[in-house]
Amino acid sequence: MQARRYILVMTLLAGVILLAGNIAAQKLLAGARLDFTEGKLYTLSDATRVTLKDLAEPVELTYVYSRRVGQDYPAIQAHAARVRELLATYAAESGGNVRVREIDPKPFSEAEDEALAAGISAIPASGSDPLYFGIIGRNTIDDLRLIPFLAPERETTLEYDLTRMIARLDNPEPPKVGILSSLPGMRALDAESGYTVLQDIGRSFTVEQIPEDFHSLPEMDVLLVAHPGPLTARQEWLIDQFILRQGRAIFVIDPAAKTALSGAMFSATGSLARSSLGRLGEAWGVTLAPQAVADAANALTVPVDAGNGRVEEVAHPLFVGV
């Protein structure tokens, strides 16, 4: 009798301790999150943490997902769960500056009207109802930014896309990037018609092209110098003065840039176009090796002009897969 009473009391006591522990954990560890995923999918980068910390005003993210339709597509359903978890991480790390809500846009519902009005894509599905799967971002003055469709294949860039959206909502006037380059794909007047990297820059920043014969530099936040042509002493001085004032510049130098001469196609026999930091490098104490890296074993396949209007795909040793 005594033994059974002891067991009953200890069982009840253990239950009380467990319950109290759960309540305490919920209060004390409400913002704590563990990330056991491969590649740390839900561990935010330092850049994202700084963006969230520096938000001037709250931002609202509306997660739009058709749950019933998504159940028919395992890849979509799995990605939807990952998006939901990442959004929760943003909210937890933001100190209340990022507010997340989720809507399920069923047919003829107010949620569907909201999604369509914002510009979320309605993707045809196997059934009669479309799939809505995107994110609507708004700030306190009702500026709008969108991810119209959360493609599963862009999972690795999801944090970048979200942070870019939040940064643009916090500062609707994007920073200006001045680009000085001899590469045709970097000199495109319309960013969307240039190289992929120029397209990405154009989506986040205001791009201003700097002519190769420039006599002054425009007002800008960042200077990008990508494979420049020969610079005059005056131009080098202007660049040096900008860096002394602003301190924000990116230099992309290539001792063997085939694209600088041959445009979109890579000539098999064309000469190489070289670029360097020149006297700027000497002044800054920066020395770049003049040699080019070539690797036949890890060469990437690129289009080559074979003559007579023919284009062939060949492994080019100057384009190395790493």
C-alpha positions as CSV (number, residue, x, y, z in Angstrom):
1,M,0.0,0.0,0.0
2,Q,2.8,2.4,1.0
3,A,4.8,1.4,-2.1
4,R,1.8,2.0,-4.4
5,R,1.1,5.4,-2.8
6,Y,4.8,6.3,-3.2
7,I,4.7,5.4,-6.9
8,L,1.4,7.4,-7.4
9,V,2.9,10.5,-5.7
10,M,6.1,10.3,-7.7
11,T,4.2,9.8,-11.0
12,L,2.0,12.9,-10.3
13,L,5.1,14.9,-9.3
14,A,6.9,13.9,-12.4
15,G,3.9,14.9,-14.5
16,V,3.8,18.3,-12.7
17,I,7.5,18.8,-13.3
18,L,7.2,17.9,-17.0
19,L,4.2,20.2,-17.5
20,A,6.0,23.1,-15.7
21,G,9.1,22.4,-17.8
22,N,7.1,22.6,-21.0
23,I,5.5,25.9,-20.0
24,A,8.9,27.4,-19.0
25,A,10.5,26.2,-22.3
26,Q,7.7,27.7,-24.3
27,K,8.2,31.1,-22.6
28,L,12.0,31.1,-22.3
29,L,12.8,29.5,-25.7
30,A,10.0,30.9,-27.8
31,G,12.5,32.6,-30.2
32,A,15.0,29.7,-30.1
33,R,15.2,27.6,-33.2
34,L,17.5,24.7,-34.2
35,D,18.4,24.0,-37.8
36,F,19.3,20.4,-38.6
37,T,18.7,20.7,-42.3
38,E,21.5,19.9,-44.8
39,G,23.0,23.2,-45.8
40,K,21.4,25.1,-42.9
41,L,18.4,26.1,-45.0
42,Y,16.8,28.0,-42.0
43,T,20.0,29.6,-40.6
44,L,19.9,33.2,-41.8
45,S,23.0,34.8,-43.2
46,D,24.8,37.7,-41.5
47,A,23.6,40.0,-44.3
48,T,19.9,39.0,-43.6
49,R,20.3,39.5,-39.9
50,V,21.7,43.0,-40.4
51,T,18.9,43.8,-42.8
52,L,16.3,42.7,-40.3
53,K,18.0,44.5,-37.4
54,D,18.2,47.8,-39.3
55,L,14.6,47.9,-40.5
56,A,13.2,51.4,-39.9
57,E,9.6,50.3,-39.9
58,P,7.7,47.0,-39.8
59,V,7.2,45.0,-43.0
60,E,4.3,42.6,-43.6
61,L,4.8,39.4,-45.6
62,T,1.7,37.6,-46.8
63,Y,2.3,34.0,-47.6
64,V,-0.1,32.9,-50.3
65,Y,-0.5,29.1,-50.7
66,S,-3.3,26.9,-52.0
67,R,-3.1,24.1,-49.5
68,R,-5.6,21.7,-51.1
69,V,-4.2,22.1,-54.6
70,G,-0.6,21.8,-53.3
71,Q,-1.3,18.4,-51.8
72,D,-1.4,16.9,-55.2
73,Y,2.2,17.9,-55.9
74,P,4.7,16.5,-53.4
75,A,7.5,18.8,-54.5
76,I,5.3,21.9,-54.0
77,Q,4.0,20.6,-50.7
78,A,7.5,20.0,-49.4
79,H,8.7,23.4,-50.6
80,A,5.7,25.1,-49.1
81,A,6.6,23.7,-45.7
82,R,10.1,24.9,-46.0
83,V,9.0,28.4,-47.1
84,R,6.6,28.5,-44.0
85,E,9.5,27.5,-41.7
86,L,11.8,30.1,-43.2
87,L,9.2,32.9,-42.9
88,A,8.8,31.9,-39.2
89,T,12.6,32.2,-38.8
90,Y,12.5,35.7,-40.3
91,A,9.7,36.7,-38.0
92,A,11.5,35.3,-34.9
93,E,14.8,37.0,-35.8
94,S,13.3,40.4,-36.7
95,G,12.2,41.4,-33.2
96,G,8.7,42.1,-34.4
97,N,9.7,44.0,-37.5
98,V,8.6,41.3,-39.9
99,R,5.0,40.2,-39.6
100,V,4.0,37.1,-41.4
101,R,0.4,36.0,-42.3
102,E,-0.8,33.2,-44.5
103,I,-3.8,33.1,-46.7
104,D,-5.3,30.1,-48.6
105,P,-6.9,31.5,-51.8
106,K,-9.8,29.2,-52.3
107,P,-12.0,29.9,-55.5
108,F,-14.2,33.0,-55.3
109,S,-12.9,33.9,-51.8
110,E,-11.6,37.2,-50.5
111,A,-8.2,35.6,-50.2
112,E,-8.2,34.8,-54.0
113,D,-9.2,38.4,-54.7
114,E,-6.4,39.7,-52.6
115,A,-3.8,37.4,-54.3
116,L,-5.0,38.3,-57.8
117,A,-5.1,42.0,-57.0
118,A,-1.5,41.9,-55.7
119,G,-0.3,40.1,-58.8
120,I,0.3,36.6,-57.5
121,S,0.4,34.1,-60.4
122,A,-2.5,31.7,-60.8
123,I,-0.8,28.5,-62.0
124,P,-3.0,25.9,-63.9
125,A,-3.2,22.6,-62.0
126,S,-4.5,19.2,-62.8
127,G,-7.9,19.9,-61.2
128,S,-10.2,22.8,-61.9
129,D,-8.7,25.1,-59.3
130,P,-5.4,27.0,-59.9
131,L,-2.4,26.9,-57.6
132,Y,-1.4,30.1,-55.9
133,F,2.1,30.0,-54.3
134,G,3.8,33.3,-53.7
135,I,4.6,36.0,-51.2
136,I,3.2,39.6,-51.0
137,G,5.3,42.1,-49.2
138,R,4.0,45.5,-48.0
139,N,5.5,48.3,-45.9
140,T,3.7,50.9,-43.7
141,I,3.0,53.2,-46.7
142,D,1.5,50.3,-48.7
143,D,4.4,49.9,-51.2
144,L,4.1,46.5,-52.7
145,R,6.8,43.9,-53.6
146,L,6.1,40.4,-54.9
147,I,7.5,36.9,-55.4
148,P,4.7,35.9,-57.8
149,F,5.6,32.2,-57.7
150,L,7.8,30.3,-55.3
151,A,9.5,27.8,-57.7
152,P,11.0,24.8,-55.8
153,E,14.1,24.9,-58.0
154,R,14.9,28.4,-56.5
155,E,15.0,27.0,-53.0
156,T,18.7,27.9,-52.6
157,T,18.0,31.5,-53.5
158,L,14.9,31.9,-51.4
159,E,16.6,33.8,-48.6
160,Y,18.2,36.1,-51.1
161,D,14.8,36.8,-52.7
162,L,13.1,37.4,-49.4
163,T,15.9,39.7,-48.0
164,R,15.9,41.7,-51.2
165,M,12.2,42.1,-51.0
166,I,12.4,43.3,-47.4
167,A,15.3,45.7,-48.1
168,R,13.4,47.3,-51.0
169,L,10.3,47.7,-48.8
170,D,12.4,49.3,-46.2
171,N,14.1,51.6,-48.7
172,P,12.0,51.9,-51.9
173,E,14.6,54.1,-53.5
174,P,17.3,51.5,-54.5
175,P,21.0,52.3,-54.3
176,K,22.7,53.4,-57.6
177,V,25.4,51.2,-59.2
178,G,27.7,52.8,-61.8
179,I,29.1,50.3,-64.2
180,L,32.3,50.8,-66.2
181,S,33.0,47.9,-68.5
182,S,34.3,47.0,-72.0
183,L,32.2,43.8,-72.1
184,P,29.2,44.1,-74.4
185,G,26.9,42.3,-72.1
186,M,27.7,44.6,-69.2
187,R,27.2,47.8,-71.3
188,A,23.6,47.0,-72.3
189,L,21.4,50.1,-71.8
190,D,18.5,47.8,-70.8
191,A,19.7,45.6,-67.9
192,E,17.3,42.8,-69.0
193,S,19.1,42.5,-72.3
194,G,22.6,42.1,-70.8
195,Y,24.4,39.4,-69.0
196,T,22.6,37.4,-66.3
197,V,24.6,39.2,-63.6
198,L,23.6,42.6,-65.0
199,Q,19.9,41.5,-65.0
200,D,20.2,40.5,-61.3
201,I,21.9,43.8,-60.5
202,G,19.1,45.7,-62.3
203,R,16.4,44.0,-60.2
204,S,17.9,45.3,-57.0
205,F,19.7,48.5,-57.9
206,T,19.4,51.5,-60.2
207,V,22.1,51.0,-62.9
208,E,23.9,53.8,-64.6
209,Q,26.3,53.0,-67.4
210,I,29.6,54.9,-67.4
211,P,31.0,55.5,-70.9
212,E,34.5,54.3,-71.5
213,D,35.7,57.8,-72.5
214,F,34.2,59.4,-69.3
215,H,35.6,62.7,-68.0
216,S,33.7,62.7,-64.7
217,L,31.9,60.1,-62.6
218,P,28.2,60.3,-61.8
219,E,26.7,60.4,-58.3
220,M,26.4,56.7,-57.2
221,D,26.6,54.5,-54.2
222,V,28.8,51.7,-55.7
223,L,31.2,51.6,-58.6
224,L,31.5,48.3,-60.5
225,V,34.5,48.1,-62.8
226,A,34.2,44.9,-65.0
227,H,37.1,44.2,-67.4
228,P,37.8,47.9,-68.2
229,G,39.6,49.1,-71.2
230,P,42.8,51.2,-70.9
231,L,42.3,54.1,-68.5
232,T,43.8,57.6,-68.8
233,A,45.6,59.1,-65.9
234,R,42.6,61.4,-65.4
235,Q,40.2,58.5,-65.2
236,E,42.4,56.6,-62.8
237,W,42.5,59.7,-60.6
238,L,38.6,60.0,-60.7
239,I,38.2,56.4,-59.7
240,D,40.8,56.7,-56.9
241,Q,39.0,59.8,-55.5
242,F,35.6,58.1,-55.6
243,I,37.0,55.2,-53.5
244,L,38.6,57.6,-51.1
245,R,35.2,59.3,-50.7
246,Q,32.8,56.4,-50.9
247,G,34.9,53.4,-50.2
248,R,32.6,51.1,-52.2
249,A,33.8,49.6,-55.4
250,I,34.1,46.2,-57.1
251,F,36.8,45.4,-59.7
252,V,36.5,42.4,-62.0
253,I,39.7,41.9,-63.8
254,D,40.4,39.2,-66.4
255,P,43.7,38.5,-68.2
256,A,41.9,36.3,-70.8
257,A,38.4,37.7,-71.5
258,K,37.3,36.2,-74.8
259,T,33.9,37.8,-74.6
260,A,35.4,41.3,-74.7
261,L,36.3,40.8,-78.3
262,S,33.8,38.3,-79.7
263,G,30.6,39.3,-78.0
264,A,28.1,36.6,-77.4
265,M,30.1,33.9,-79.3
266,F,33.4,32.6,-78.3
267,S,35.8,32.5,-81.3
268,A,38.1,29.5,-81.3
269,T,40.9,31.5,-82.8
270,G,40.3,35.1,-81.5
271,S,42.9,36.8,-79.6
272,L,42.6,37.4,-75.9
273,A,41.5,40.7,-74.4
274,R,43.4,41.5,-71.1
275,S,42.5,43.9,-68.3
276,S,44.4,44.9,-65.2
277,L,44.3,47.4,-62.4
278,G,47.3,49.2,-64.0
279,R,48.6,52.2,-62.0
280,L,45.7,51.9,-59.6
281,G,46.9,48.5,-58.4
282,E,50.4,49.9,-57.9
283,A,49.1,52.8,-55.9
284,W,46.9,50.5,-53.7
285,G,49.6,47.9,-53.4
286,V,47.5,45.2,-55.2
287,T,49.2,42.8,-57.6
288,L,47.2,40.4,-59.8
289,A,48.8,37.5,-61.5
290,P,48.8,38.1,-65.3
291,Q,48.5,34.4,-66.1
292,A,45.2,32.8,-67.2
293,V,43.9,29.6,-65.7
294,A,43.1,26.9,-68.2
295,D,41.9,23.3,-67.4
296,A,40.9,20.9,-70.2
297,A,39.7,18.3,-67.7
298,N,37.2,20.6,-66.0
299,A,36.4,22.8,-69.1
300,L,32.8,24.0,-69.4
301,T,30.8,23.6,-72.6
302,V,30.3,26.9,-74.5
303,P,29.0,27.9,-77.9
304,V,31.8,28.4,-80.5
305,D,31.6,30.1,-83.9
306,A,32.6,27.3,-86.3
307,G,32.2,29.5,-89.4
308,N,29.6,29.5,-92.2
309,G,26.9,30.5,-89.7
310,R,27.4,27.3,-87.7
311,V,27.7,27.3,-83.9
312,E,29.2,24.3,-82.1
313,E,29.2,23.4,-78.4
314,V,32.8,22.6,-77.3
315,A,34.6,22.3,-74.0
316,H,36.6,25.5,-73.6
317,P,39.6,25.2,-71.2
318,L,39.4,28.9,-70.2
319,F,35.9,28.4,-68.7
320,V,36.6,26.1,-65.8
321,G,33.9,24.4,-63.7
322,V,34.8,24.5,-60.0
